[in-house]
Amino acid sequence: MTDTQLEGLDLVALQRFLGDSGIAVGGDLQARLISGGKSNLTFEVSDGVSRWVLRRPPTAGLTPSAHDVAREFRVCAALQDSAVPVAPTVVLCEDESVLGAPFAMTGFVDGQVIRTVDDLEALSGVQVDACVRELVRVLAALHAVDHRAVGLEGFGRPDGFLSRQVALWARQWERVKTRELPDLDRLHGLLRDAVPAGSRTAIVHGDYRIDNTLVAADDPGRVVAVVDWELSTLGDPLADLAQMCVYRHPALDVILGEPAAWTSPRLPSADAIAQMYSAATGTALDRWGFYLGLANFKLAVIAEGITHRHLAGATTGEGFAHACEAVPPLVAAGLAALEEHR
């Protein structure tokens, strides 16, 4: 624990709120920033006895439907007793007068994040294979959860999910674009005209890949918590799988600002991962080109949004100005997927 003065985190106000909420605090709070800028700000908070994780939106440059910590908290609370490993929920504060924005706190889960190529290098080939199999298993387990049984019946609107996703990310593009890209507009039009007539419904994570999980420090083949649920909803599980697969694109390195573990050639190809999921769940990959096109479209808009927030002065750290460079190759990949899987 290091800082008591962190942008977006007033520890005096937080300690007062925790006390008023009946959460025992053993001493003065200290905190450190775990990650910030590209997504929600994430802090490790401690009173010297207990450790928690606090998530709140960035301090500026917000985009609608993103950074929803209440959504993250709700899905994690619902999954507490499921086969999907999540952090224990502690408290949700939607009163913006406390920290200037809503925030959510969970218990701190010990584990390792495999984020970069260097992190991956510490693993043997056997461990890498086991980790990928576990990631696919956990995603399949999430999609198998009965959302009604865990209290998430109103968590999203599954009817028309795919067409709304196409429209949503087109609107996001209009809000965050830093230039005109005719190919992106073309991809949007093709997706709009190719939406499958029907789809399955499941709880979807929306941002699933290796570094949005914590794996056991002594066993990378065991996921101890799935994190970063801000894009979760009720929707088509194949869209979730496609997003996981599209994250294998080298453009992710540009978006994250570092060589990502998930883009490493040591991992199975995107096609192999999709087939692993299909075999594990018995799900046919029908209209797979559309799903890949949508996933590329979504990631392209997210990349542009990172640079948009950087230009608005809303990011903490480095590498954000170049995220938009990932947009053209992702758009090209989306167009190619639609063409290949006609």
Residue pairs with C-beta under 8 A, 6 or more apart in sequence:
1 30
1 31
1 32
1 44
1 46
1 48
2 30
2 31
2 32
3 30
3 31
3 32
3 33
4 11
4 28
4 29
4 30
4 31
6 31
6 32
6 33
6 43
7 59
7 316
8 36
8 41
8 56
8 58
8 59
8 99
8 100
8 101
9 31
9 41
9 43
9 54
9 56
9 99
10 98
10 99
10 100
11 28
11 29
11 30
11 31
11 45
13 98
13 99
14 29
14 45
14 54
14 98
14 99
15 25
15 28
15 29
17 93
17 98
18 25
18 91
19 25
21 91
21 93
23 90
23 91
24 50
25 47
25 50
26 47
26 48
26 49
26 50
27 47
27 48
27 49
28 47
28 48
29 45
29 46
29 47
30 45
30 46
30 48
31 43
31 44
31 45
31 46
31 54
32 43
32 44
33 41
33 42
33 43
33 316
34 42
34 43
34 44
34 53
35 41
35 42
36 42
36 58
36 315
36 316
36 317
37 58
37 306
37 309
37 310
37 314
37 315
37 316
37 317
37 320
38 255
38 256
38 306
38 315
38 320
38 323
39 58
39 66
39 67
39 228
39 230
40 55
40 56
40 57
40 58
40 67
40 69
40 72
40 228
40 230
41 55
41 56
41 57
41 58
41 59
41 316
42 53
42 54
42 55
43 53
43 54
43 55
43 56
44 51
44 52
44 53
44 108
45 51
45 52
45 53
45 54
45 105
46 52
50 108
51 107
51 108
52 90
52 105
52 106
52 107
52 108
53 87
53 105
53 106
53 107
53 108
53 109
54 103
54 104
54 105
55 69
55 72
55 103
55 104
55 105
55 106
56 69
56 99
56 101
56 102
56 103
56 104
57 67
57 69
57 101
57 102
58 67
58 309
58 314
58 315
59 100
59 101
59 314
60 309
60 312
60 313
60 314
61 308
61 309
61 310
61 312
61 313
61 314
61 315
62 314
63 172
63 175
63 176
63 305
63 308
63 309
64 172
64 175
65 168
65 172
66 230
66 231
66 305
67 230
68 230
69 92
69 102
69 103
69 104
69 230
70 92
70 94
70 102
70 104
71 229
71 230
71 232
71 233
72 104
72 228
72 229
72 230
72 232
73 89
73 92
73 104
73 106
74 92
74 152
74 155
75 152
75 155
75 203
75 229
75 232
76 86
76 87
76 89
76 106
76 229
77 89
78 150
78 151
78 152
78 155
79 86
79 142
79 145
79 150
79 203
80 86
80 88
80 89
82 141
82 145
82 150
83 141
83 144
83 145
84 138
84 141
84 142
84 145
84 226
85 138
85 223
85 224
85 225
85 226
86 225
86 226
86 227
87 106
87 107
87 108
87 109
87 225
87 227
88 106
88 107
88 109
89 104
89 106
89 107
90 105
90 106
90 107
91 104
91 105
92 102
92 103
92 104
92 105
93 99
93 102
93 103
93 104
94 102
95 102
96 102
109 214
109 224
109 225
110 217
110 224
111 214
111 215
111 216
111 217
111 224
111 225
112 119
112 214
112 215
112 216
112 217
112 220
113 119
113 211
113 213
113 214
113 215
114 120
114 123
114 131
114 210
114 211
114 215
114 220
114 261
115 210
115 211
115 256
115 258
115 260
115 261
116 258
116 259
116 260
116 261
117 259
117 260
117 261
117 264
118 259
119 261
120 128
120 261
120 264
120 266
123 131
123 220
125 266
127 220
127 221
128 220
128 266
128 267
129 268
130 220
130 221
131 210
131 215
131 220
131 221
132 210
132 267
132 268
132 273
132 276
133 221
133 276
134 215
134 221
134 222
134 223
135 208
135 209
135 210
135 213
135 223
135 244
136 273
136 276
136 277
136 280
137 280
138 213
138 223
138 226
139 205
139 208
139 240
139 241
139 244
139 277
140 277
140 280
140 281
142 202
142 203
142 204
142 205
142 226
142 240
143 202
143 203
143 204
143 237
143 240
143 281
144 202
144 281
145 202
145 203
147 153
147 155
147 201
147 202
147 203
147 234
152 203
152 234
155 203
155 232
155 233
155 234
156 233
156 234
156 235
157 164
157 234
158 199
158 201
158 234
158 235
158 236
161 199
161 201
161 233
161 234
161 235
161 236
161 239
162 195
162 196
162 199
162 235
162 236
162 239
162 290
162 294
163 192
163 195
165 235
165 239
165 294
165 298
166 188
166 191
166 192
166 195
166 294
166 297
167 192
169 188
169 294
169 297
169 298
169 301
170 188
170 192
172 301
172 305
173 184
173 188
173 301
173 304
175 308
176 301
176 304
176 305
176 308
176 309
177 304
177 308
178 304
178 307
178 308
178 311
178 324
179 324
181 327
181 328
181 331
183 328
183 331
183 332
183 335
184 297
184 300
184 327
184 331
186 335
187 293
187 296
187 297
187 331
187 334
187 335
187 338
188 297
190 293
190 335
190 338
191 290
191 293
191 294
191 297
191 334
191 338
194 287
194 289
194 290
194 293
194 338
195 290
196 286
196 287
196 290
199 236
199 238
200 236
200 237
200 238
200 283
201 234
201 235
201 236
202 234
202 235
202 236
202 237
202 240
203 232
203 233
203 234
204 232
204 233
204 234
204 235
204 236
204 237
204 239
204 240
205 212
205 226
205 229
205 231
205 232
205 240
206 229
206 230
206 231
206 232
206 233
206 235
206 240
206 243
207 228
207 229
207 230
207 231
207 243
208 226
208 240
208 243
208 244
209 244
209 247
209 262
210 261
210 262
211 260
211 261
211 262
212 226
212 227
212 228
213 223
213 225
213 226
213 227
214 223
214 224
214 225
214 227
215 221
215 222
215 223
215 224
216 222
216 223
216 224
236 291
237 283
238 283
238 285
238 286
238 287
238 288
238 291
239 291
239 294
239 295
241 274
241 277
241 291
242 274
242 288
242 291
242 292
242 294
242 295
243 295
243 298
243 299
244 273
245 270
245 271
245 273
245 274
245 292
245 295
246 270
246 292
246 295
246 296
246 299
246 330
246 333
247 262
247 263
247 299
248 262
248 263
248 267
248 269
248 270
248 273
249 263
249 270
249 296
249 299
249 329
249 330
249 333
250 263
250 329
251 299
251 303
251 326
251 329
251 330
251 333
252 260
252 262
252 263
252 299
252 326
253 259
253 260
253 263
254 303
254 322
254 323
254 325
254 326
255 299
255 302
255 303
255 306
255 323
255 326
256 319
257 317
257 318
257 319
257 320
257 322
257 323
258 319
261 267
267 273
268 276
274 285
274 288
275 285
277 283
278 284
278 285
285 291
287 341
288 337
288 341
289 337
289 338
289 339
289 340
289 341
289 342
290 338
290 341
292 333
292 334
292 337
292 338
292 341
293 334
293 335
293 337
293 338
294 334
295 334
296 330
296 331
296 333
296 334
296 337
297 330
297 331
297 334
299 326
299 330
300 326
300 327
300 330
300 331
300 334
303 323
303 324
303 326
303 327
303 330
304 323
304 324
304 327
306 315
306 320
306 323
306 324
307 320
307 321
307 322
307 323
307 324
309 315
309 320
310 320
310 321
310 323
311 321
